[in-house]
Amino acid sequence: MKRISPLSWLLLLLGLAAGGPLNAAPDPQTSQTAQAFAGERHQVLAADYLLYLPTDYATNTSQRWPLVLFLHGAGERGTNLWKVAKHGPPKLVAQGTNFPFIVVSPQCPAGKIWSNDLLLALLDDVESRYAVDSHRVYLTGNSMGGFGTWSLGLSHPERFAAIAPICGGGDFITPLLADKRQLARLPVWAFHGAKDPVVPVTESERMVGLMKKMGATEVKFTVYPEALHDCWTETYANPELFEWFLQHSR
């Protein structure tokens, strides 16, 4: 695997097309971010994602690592994979943050929403390629990614040690189809801005309420009194979220 920096960023293009150079070069504003990536193409899934490996991943060959799956919002959809590093954990990595876990940040195609089947297949593939601790897989996302976090986490609670949906929402059907015992054991920490004009805070409120009705034993809910839609910048800048993730094991 080609390595270009101590941050160990790897750009994995999982496409159905043949291998080749990136089809969307970073603009000048993202050129510095792009320098932290190395390019490689795999013919596995019709999905592109950014992968971060901890700085000592290669030297600790016997260690199994926790993993965070990050789902971006609607504005980062498309074919320019550099946009995925605009927010959340991949943004922090591009700025120099050294996380003690693997970070997987897929890109949703333009005009689509997150597919649970595709995300599960992506997780399966990553876990087969890398030294992932399957008991410590965490899920988070903002806006459309917050909806995706609720959907994937509540549909397959057995896959995640904890989830953190940010300014998202969901439906009442998904949890009813999940294993109730697994769902009750799934730790949740939801975040929302009280003045969000895009996704009303009531979306998170009803999902949190639903989890409690389903018997969830650990549900946290943080509401930022003055925040609008972007409450994710403050959330992901708070190391307590990642410390909370790492306190949980499935």
Secondary structure, 3 states (H helix, E strand, C coil): CCCCCCCCEEEEEECCCCCCCCCCCCCHHHHHHHCCCCEEEECCCCEEEEEECCCCCCCCCCCCEEEEEEECCHHHCCCCHHHHHHCHHHHHHHCCCCCCCEEEEEECCCCCCCCHHHHHHHHHHHHHHCCEEEEEEEEEEECHHHHHHHHHHHHCHHHCCEEEEECCCCCCHHHHHCCHHHHHCCCEEEEEECCCCCCCHHHHHHHHHHHHHCCCCCEEEEEECCCCCCCHHHHHHCHHHHHHHHCCCC
